[in-house]
Amino acid sequence: MAEIFQKDGTWTFDGDAIRIVPGRERGVHLVRQTLGELTVPLEAVAGISFEPGRKAGRLRLRLREGADPLSQVTRGRMADAIDPYQLKTEPDRAGVAEYFAEEVRTALLLEQVPDGPTDRYLLPGPAVPLAVGAGDGTASFDGERVRLEWNWVTDDGKASGGPRELALADVTGVEWLPSIGLENGYLRFLVRGAPTKTPAKHDPNAIELFGFKKDGLMALLGAAVTARLPHPAAPVHEVPAVTAPAPAAALDRAPSDAPPADDHDTLLRRLRELGELHRSGILTDEEFAAAKQAILQRF
């Protein structure tokens, strides 16, 4: 196990997942504290790097494209202070940070985790219900419906229509853009049957953002909605659904049904399946370790 404690937060790696716990001190951004603890499965990781510095270093976790709803919404636009997949490190912890990064890189190599895009979300996204007030309104999401309410700075024409309620089935996508310089940002919901590129100030399906502290929280709400929409890379014919976990009896079949040692693709697929059973609670730690060892011996 590898672990690093910093004022910015704590990262722990147990070989299967990276547990990220944000710090609670004053300097830790509100967005990261609101998002809370994250568990990033190894299969969602594309890479990790450590950037040393005189005053502070930085661990950066790079996720596979399409693995994380939050990254899908923000598209690399999160500031360093907001990004939960970065950890600011003190100069005297550089050795620990390098060791942590090397442990993750070694696991990625041993498990042969691909660094390419995924066709499903491997992280669940922010928990709901969630409500955020920022910019010219308040957005809330209960898992089934998005509600938009306006405040005193909302454009009169936009506010005249009253609060908006959008059923999740009618939402086709989410766009988030932070405020940059003199340009305001927005959180926009793309709605079926109502295509529009109206500026957020006038768009009844968007919250306009002015660059204040709570604006970043809108990205969390956008990610919560995105996590419950069809994955953009999923096959068109697929209907989004939660796959039922395999029965525990699958554990007994893993060693006996394992393919020849040279069939690495099948072995890796079995390892991923076992990992999913373990994360879902179907397999205990001991059962998972035993089955994993049996398969690794066939490489």
C-alpha positions as CSV (number, residue, x, y, z in Angstrom):
1,M,0.0,0.0,0.0
2,A,1.2,3.5,-0.8
3,E,-0.1,6.6,1.0
4,I,0.7,10.3,1.2
5,F,-0.8,12.8,3.7
6,Q,-0.8,16.5,2.9
7,K,-2.7,19.6,3.9
8,D,-4.3,19.5,0.5
9,G,-5.6,16.0,1.2
10,T,-4.7,12.3,1.5
11,W,-4.2,9.8,-1.3
12,T,-4.1,6.1,-0.7
13,F,-3.4,3.3,-3.2
14,D,-4.1,-0.3,-2.3
15,G,-3.3,-1.9,-5.7
16,D,-6.9,-1.8,-6.9
17,A,-8.0,1.8,-6.4
18,I,-6.8,5.2,-5.4
19,R,-8.8,6.7,-2.5
20,I,-8.8,10.5,-2.5
21,V,-9.8,12.4,0.6
22,P,-9.7,16.2,0.4
23,G,-8.2,18.2,3.1
24,R,-10.4,20.2,5.4
25,E,-8.2,23.2,6.0
26,R,-9.1,26.7,4.9
27,G,-7.0,26.6,1.7
28,V,-8.8,23.6,0.2
29,H,-11.3,24.7,-2.4
30,L,-15.0,24.5,-1.7
31,V,-15.6,22.3,-4.8
32,R,-13.2,19.6,-3.6
33,Q,-14.6,19.7,-0.1
34,T,-18.2,19.4,-1.4
35,L,-17.3,16.6,-3.7
36,G,-15.8,14.7,-0.8
37,E,-14.0,11.4,-0.9
38,L,-13.4,9.7,-4.2
39,T,-12.5,6.1,-5.0
40,V,-10.8,5.9,-8.4
41,P,-10.5,2.3,-9.7
42,L,-7.2,1.4,-11.3
43,E,-9.0,0.6,-14.6
44,A,-10.0,4.3,-14.8
45,V,-6.5,5.6,-14.6
46,A,-4.5,6.4,-17.8
47,G,-1.4,7.7,-16.0
48,I,0.1,9.6,-13.1
49,S,2.9,12.1,-12.8
50,F,4.7,14.0,-10.1
51,E,6.0,17.5,-10.7
52,P,8.5,18.7,-8.1
53,G,8.9,22.3,-7.2
54,R,10.8,24.5,-4.8
55,K,7.8,25.7,-2.9
56,A,5.4,22.9,-3.7
57,G,5.2,19.9,-5.9
58,R,2.1,18.4,-7.5
59,L,0.8,14.8,-8.1
60,R,-1.4,14.7,-11.2
61,L,-3.7,11.8,-11.9
62,R,-4.7,11.4,-15.5
63,L,-8.0,9.5,-16.1
64,R,-9.0,7.6,-19.2
65,E,-11.2,9.6,-21.5
66,G,-14.8,8.9,-20.8
67,A,-14.2,7.3,-17.4
68,D,-15.3,10.1,-15.2
69,P,-18.5,12.2,-15.5
70,L,-16.9,15.2,-13.9
71,S,-14.0,15.2,-16.3
72,Q,-16.5,14.7,-19.2
73,V,-18.3,17.9,-18.2
74,T,-15.3,20.1,-17.4
75,R,-13.1,18.9,-20.3
76,G,-9.8,20.0,-18.8
77,R,-11.1,23.5,-17.8
78,M,-10.9,23.0,-14.1
79,A,-8.4,25.2,-12.3
80,D,-5.7,23.4,-10.3
81,A,-7.3,24.5,-7.0
82,I,-10.6,22.9,-8.0
83,D,-9.3,19.7,-9.7
84,P,-9.7,16.7,-7.3
85,Y,-7.3,14.7,-9.3
86,Q,-4.3,16.9,-8.3
87,L,-2.6,16.9,-4.9
88,K,-0.3,19.8,-3.9
89,T,2.7,18.4,-2.0
90,E,5.2,19.9,0.3
91,P,8.9,19.9,-0.8
92,D,10.0,17.5,2.0
93,R,7.4,15.0,0.7
94,A,8.8,14.7,-2.8
95,G,10.2,11.3,-2.2
96,V,6.9,9.9,-0.9
97,A,5.1,11.5,-3.9
98,E,7.6,9.9,-6.3
99,Y,7.1,6.5,-4.6
100,F,3.3,6.8,-4.8
101,A,3.4,7.6,-8.5
102,E,5.8,4.7,-9.2
103,E,3.5,2.3,-7.3
104,V,0.5,3.3,-9.4
105,R,2.6,3.2,-12.7
106,T,3.8,-0.3,-11.8
107,A,0.3,-1.5,-11.1
108,L,-0.9,-0.1,-14.4
109,L,1.9,-2.0,-16.2
110,L,1.3,-5.3,-14.3
111,E,-2.5,-5.2,-14.8
112,Q,-2.0,-4.0,-18.4
113,V,-4.7,-1.3,-18.0
114,P,-5.3,0.4,-21.3
115,D,-4.9,4.2,-21.4
116,G,-7.4,4.7,-24.2
117,P,-11.0,5.9,-24.0
118,T,-13.8,3.9,-22.2
119,D,-17.4,3.4,-23.4
120,R,-18.8,3.6,-19.9
121,Y,-18.3,5.6,-16.8
122,L,-16.0,4.0,-14.2
123,L,-16.7,6.6,-11.5
124,P,-20.3,7.2,-10.3
125,G,-20.3,11.0,-10.3
126,P,-21.4,13.3,-7.4
127,A,-24.1,12.1,-5.1
128,V,-27.7,13.4,-5.4
129,P,-29.8,15.2,-4.4
130,L,-27.7,18.3,-5.1
131,A,-28.6,22.0,-5.2
132,V,-26.3,24.8,-6.1
133,G,-26.9,28.6,-6.1
134,A,-24.5,30.6,-8.2
135,G,-24.6,33.2,-10.9
136,D,-28.1,34.2,-12.0
137,G,-29.9,31.2,-10.5
138,T,-30.1,28.0,-8.5
139,A,-29.9,24.5,-10.1
140,S,-31.0,21.4,-8.3
141,F,-31.1,17.7,-9.3
142,D,-32.7,14.8,-7.5
143,G,-31.6,12.0,-9.9
144,E,-34.7,12.3,-12.1
145,R,-35.4,16.0,-12.7
146,V,-33.4,19.2,-13.0
147,R,-35.0,22.4,-11.6
148,L,-33.8,25.9,-12.5
149,E,-34.9,28.9,-10.4
150,W,-33.9,32.5,-11.0
151,N,-32.7,35.3,-8.7
152,W,-32.7,39.1,-8.7
153,V,-29.8,39.4,-11.3
154,T,-31.5,37.2,-13.9
155,D,-32.4,38.8,-17.2
156,D,-36.1,39.9,-17.1
157,G,-37.0,38.0,-20.3
158,K,-35.5,34.8,-18.9
159,A,-37.0,35.2,-15.5
160,S,-40.5,35.9,-16.9
161,G,-40.9,32.3,-17.8
162,G,-40.6,31.3,-14.2
163,P,-38.7,28.3,-12.8
164,R,-37.9,25.5,-15.2
165,E,-38.2,21.8,-14.6
166,L,-36.4,19.4,-17.0
167,A,-37.0,15.6,-16.9
168,L,-33.8,13.7,-17.2
169,A,-35.3,11.8,-20.2
170,D,-35.5,15.2,-22.1
171,V,-31.9,16.2,-21.4
172,T,-29.4,15.1,-24.1
173,G,-26.2,16.7,-22.7
174,V,-24.6,19.2,-20.3
175,E,-22.2,22.0,-21.1
176,W,-20.1,23.8,-18.5
177,L,-17.7,26.7,-19.0
178,P,-16.0,28.7,-16.3
179,S,-15.8,32.4,-16.3
180,I,-12.6,33.5,-18.1
181,G,-11.5,37.1,-17.8
182,L,-14.4,39.4,-18.8
183,E,-16.3,36.5,-20.3
184,N,-19.0,35.0,-18.1
185,G,-19.3,31.2,-17.9
186,Y,-22.4,29.0,-17.8
187,L,-23.9,25.6,-17.0
188,R,-26.2,24.7,-19.9
189,F,-28.6,21.8,-20.3
190,L,-29.2,20.6,-23.8
191,V,-32.8,19.7,-24.1
192,R,-34.4,17.3,-26.6
193,G,-36.5,19.2,-29.2
194,A,-35.2,22.6,-28.1
195,P,-31.9,23.2,-29.9
196,T,-30.4,26.6,-29.0
197,K,-27.2,28.5,-28.8
198,T,-28.8,31.5,-27.2
199,P,-26.3,33.3,-24.8
200,A,-26.6,31.9,-21.3
201,K,-27.9,35.3,-20.1
202,H,-31.1,34.7,-22.1
203,D,-31.2,30.9,-22.3
204,P,-33.9,29.5,-19.9
205,N,-32.0,26.1,-19.9
206,A,-28.8,27.7,-18.6
207,I,-27.3,29.3,-15.5
208,E,-25.0,32.2,-16.3
209,L,-21.8,32.2,-14.1
210,F,-19.9,35.4,-13.1
211,G,-16.7,34.0,-11.8
212,F,-17.4,33.7,-8.1
213,K,-16.3,31.0,-5.6
214,K,-19.4,28.9,-5.9
215,D,-19.4,28.8,-9.7
216,G,-17.3,25.6,-9.7
217,L,-20.0,23.8,-7.8
218,M,-22.2,24.0,-10.9
219,A,-19.7,21.6,-12.5
220,L,-20.5,19.1,-9.8
221,L,-24.2,19.3,-10.6
222,G,-23.5,19.0,-14.3
223,A,-21.5,15.9,-13.6
224,A,-24.3,14.4,-11.5
225,V,-26.7,14.7,-14.4
226,T,-24.1,13.5,-17.0
227,A,-23.5,10.4,-15.0
228,R,-27.1,9.4,-15.5
229,L,-27.2,10.1,-19.2
230,P,-26.1,7.6,-21.9
231,H,-22.4,7.5,-22.3
232,P,-21.3,9.3,-25.4
233,A,-19.2,6.4,-26.6
234,A,-21.7,3.6,-25.8
235,P,-23.0,1.6,-28.8
236,V,-26.1,3.3,-30.2
237,H,-28.2,0.2,-29.8
238,E,-27.4,-0.2,-26.1
239,V,-30.0,1.0,-23.5
240,P,-28.2,2.4,-20.4
241,A,-28.7,0.0,-17.5
242,V,-26.8,-1.2,-14.5
243,T,-25.4,-4.6,-15.2
244,A,-26.4,-7.2,-12.6
245,P,-23.3,-8.6,-10.8
246,A,-22.4,-12.2,-11.6
247,P,-23.2,-14.8,-8.9
248,A,-20.7,-15.7,-6.3
249,A,-20.3,-19.1,-8.0
250,A,-18.3,-17.3,-10.7
251,L,-15.4,-17.3,-8.2
252,D,-15.3,-21.2,-8.3
253,R,-15.3,-21.2,-12.1
254,A,-12.4,-18.7,-12.5
255,P,-9.5,-21.1,-11.9
256,S,-10.9,-24.2,-13.6
257,D,-12.3,-22.4,-16.6
258,A,-9.3,-20.2,-17.1
259,P,-8.0,-20.3,-20.7
260,P,-4.5,-21.3,-21.8
261,A,-1.6,-19.1,-20.5
262,D,-1.1,-17.5,-23.9
263,D,-4.6,-16.1,-24.1
264,H,-3.8,-12.9,-22.3
265,D,-6.8,-10.9,-23.5
266,T,-9.2,-13.4,-21.9
267,L,-7.2,-13.5,-18.7
268,L,-7.2,-9.8,-18.4
269,R,-11.0,-9.7,-19.0
270,R,-11.4,-12.2,-16.2
271,L,-9.3,-10.1,-13.9
272,R,-11.5,-7.1,-14.7
273,E,-14.6,-9.1,-14.0
274,L,-13.2,-10.3,-10.7
275,G,-12.4,-6.7,-9.8
276,E,-16.0,-5.6,-10.5
277,L,-17.3,-8.4,-8.3
278,H,-14.9,-7.4,-5.5
279,R,-15.9,-3.7,-5.7
280,S,-19.6,-4.5,-5.7
281,G,-19.2,-6.6,-2.5
282,I,-19.9,-10.0,-4.1
283,L,-16.4,-11.2,-3.3
284,T,-14.6,-10.7,0.0
285,D,-11.0,-9.5,0.1
286,E,-9.8,-13.0,0.6
287,E,-11.9,-14.5,-2.1
288,F,-10.7,-11.9,-4.6
289,A,-7.1,-12.3,-3.7
290,A,-7.2,-16.0,-4.1
291,A,-9.0,-15.9,-7.5
292,K,-6.7,-13.1,-8.8
293,Q,-3.6,-15.1,-7.8
294,A,-4.9,-18.2,-9.6
295,I,-5.4,-16.3,-12.8
296,L,-2.1,-14.4,-12.6
297,Q,-0.3,-17.8,-12.3
298,R,-1.5,-18.6,-15.9
299,F,0.3,-15.7,-17.5
